[in-house]
């Protein structure tokens, strides 16, 4: 787990190794229970078990500003069977599309270091 703050918004990132895709649902449910007051829980994963499966989800952030940047970080790192989830607590200052993309990219990069 890594936490960063950008313009009063908190981004808490998590990385998980996956044994199977069913784990994704359980992990996300647990994060939603733990972070009930979070504005967004965005995520992406790459799973390779014979066939490559990947998915990204923006959870209400503007399209392509959260899940896709997280997925790009996972792929650039060459990580497989990995889920990265980033929990955002909104700090009251809008970041704009570019700011969100940079924030989610940084959060994913930090947790995968």
C-alpha positions, 0 to 999 in steps of 0.5 A: 500500500502507498498513499500520495496526496495531490491538491488535497485529494488522497490516493491510496494504491494497492497491488495484489498478486492474483491466483485467479480472476475470482479474487478480483471481486473479493478484493474489490468488495473488501476495499469498498468495505474498508473505504466506505467514504471514498469517492472512487476505487479505480482499478486495472488488472492483467491476468495471464493464465494461458490466455491474457485477460485485462480490464480497467475501470474508472469508477465514475472518474472521467472516461480514460483518466483512471483505469487506463493509466493504471493498466498502462503502468502494469503493462509497462512494468511487465507485471502479470497476474496483478491487480492494482486498485487506487482509492481516491478521497476527493479533497475539494479541488478538481484536477482536470483530465490531465491531472487525474491521469498523472495522479493515477499513473503516479499512484500505480507506479508508486505501489509497483516499485 
